[in-house]
Amino acid sequence: MDKVTTFPISLRGYEIEGLAGIDASRLVPLYQACSDYVVLETGQPPNAANAKEEFESFPPNRVEADKFVFGLKTISGELVGLLACDRDYPRAGCWWIA
């Protein structure tokens, strides 16, 4: 994961932060707040394993360097959104947004 990639945001009071596997525990409260989505996606309520999997699951023939995870956070540091994407998937030049 690339924690240094950033991009500008014009929403006052929010920032974008690159996330890596070490940040998985920070996703748990967000997953719990969005539990309906997690249940639709996995069939089960959110847990710490779901957050860890966000950083460890890759499309076929992709590796960790191809995955980018960004958190939308408040100025106080609370994660309120997530963007996960895979570079060059399903073909070169395309980005898959999860």
C-alpha positions in Angstrom: 0.0 0.0 0.0 1.1 3.5 -0.7 0.6 5.8 2.3 2.2 8.8 0.6 -0.1 9.2 -2.4 -2.6 12.0 -1.7 -5.0 14.2 -3.7 -6.7 17.5 -3.0 -10.1 17.7 -1.6 -12.4 20.7 -1.5 -14.6 19.5 1.3 -13.8 21.8 4.2 -13.2 19.9 7.4 -12.1 16.7 5.7 -8.8 15.2 4.5 -7.7 12.3 2.4 -5.2 9.9 3.9 -3.4 7.0 2.2 -3.9 3.9 4.3 -1.9 0.7 4.7 -2.4 -2.7 6.5 -1.3 -1.2 9.8 -4.4 1.0 9.6 -6.8 -1.9 9.5 -8.1 -1.4 13.0 -9.0 2.2 12.2 -11.5 0.9 9.7 -13.5 -1.2 12.2 -15.6 1.7 13.5 -16.4 2.8 9.9 -17.4 -0.8 9.0 -19.6 -1.0 12.0 -21.2 2.3 11.1 -21.9 0.9 7.6 -22.8 -2.6 8.8 -25.6 -2.9 6.2 -23.1 -2.6 3.4 -20.7 -5.1 5.0 -23.6 -7.6 5.5 -24.6 -7.2 1.8 -21.0 -7.7 0.7 -20.0 -10.6 3.0 -23.2 -12.0 4.4 -22.0 -11.4 8.0 -21.7 -8.4 10.4 -18.5 -6.5 10.3 -15.4 -7.6 12.3 -11.7 -6.9 12.4 -11.1 -9.6 9.8 -13.1 -7.6 7.2 -10.9 -4.6 7.8 -7.7 -6.6 7.5 -9.0 -8.2 4.3 -9.4 -4.8 2.7 -5.6 -4.6 2.5 -4.9 -8.3 1.8 -7.3 -9.2 -1.0 -6.2 -8.5 -4.6 -7.8 -9.3 -8.0 -6.2 -12.1 -10.0 -2.5 -11.5 -11.0 -2.4 -8.3 -8.9 0.0 -7.6 -5.9 0.1 -5.3 -3.0 1.9 -2.6 -5.0 -1.2 -2.4 -7.3 -3.7 -1.7 -4.5 -4.4 1.8 -3.1 -6.6 2.4 -0.1 -7.6 5.9 0.9 -9.5 7.1 3.9 -11.7 10.2 4.1 -11.2 11.5 7.6 -12.4 14.4 9.6 -9.9 16.9 11.0 -10.1 15.0 14.3 -8.9 11.9 12.5 -12.2 9.9 12.4 -12.5 7.8 9.2 -15.9 8.5 7.6 -15.3 7.1 4.1 -13.1 4.7 2.2 -11.8 4.4 -1.4 -10.1 1.2 -2.4 -8.8 0.8 -5.9 -6.6 -1.5 -8.0 -4.3 -0.2 -10.6 -4.2 -1.8 -14.1 -7.2 -4.0 -13.5 -9.0 -5.5 -15.3 -6.5 -4.4 -18.0 -3.5 -2.0 -18.2 -4.5 1.6 -17.9 -7.8 0.9 -16.0 -8.4 1.4 -12.3 -10.9 -0.8 -10.5 -12.7 1.1 -7.7 -14.0 -1.2 -5.1 
